């Protein structure tokens, strides 16, 4: 099976030295890539900027911004049997990037934000798509309600939700705890564990769901 994976954060430029980003380390996405490769799958990993070693055997496409990730995903999605969108893509970006460093002695700049293109929703909206679509929902409150809403709105087969308000799991941590919500209404809880262990379980579950759909 060929699996397209996204991982890590994106950076949205304010000026040549500053950007908007988030706390994603990319560890969960990279662990999923390693697990998929170990299970014998072919992996295309589209990665935002991270401090991680690329998984041996994966085709790695490095990107920086949400727009670059959007374009890279759409350039390769037709090859995929499964798309796992684990990246923490910025929801907003500056409307314009300054072409030189903003100086504080010129006053506090007003930075107007605009939405980035929604990669997950764009994949869910592809007519007659044949690939299995997995999204991630990093939430701080109303985890279940937000995950189920995202599953429906973005037309995914599965949403993997986790609580990033807990500093011991999720962003920047080596551990995570997730709950899966499927299109058929199934709920699967995976308790706190190393991200490598969770990744193996997730790849196995995704493959079983594909076989049984």
Secondary structure, 3 states (H helix, E strand, C coil): CEEEEEECECCEECCCCCEECCCCCCHHHHHHHHHHHHCCCEEEEEECCCCCCCCCCCEEEECCCHHHHHHHHHHHHHHCCEEEECCECCCEEECCCCCCCCCHHHCCCCCCEEECCCHHHHHHCCCCCCCEEEEEEEECCCHHHHHHHHHHHCCCCEEEEEECCCCCCCCCCCEEEEEEEECCCCEEEEEEEEHHHHHHHHHHHHHHHHHHC
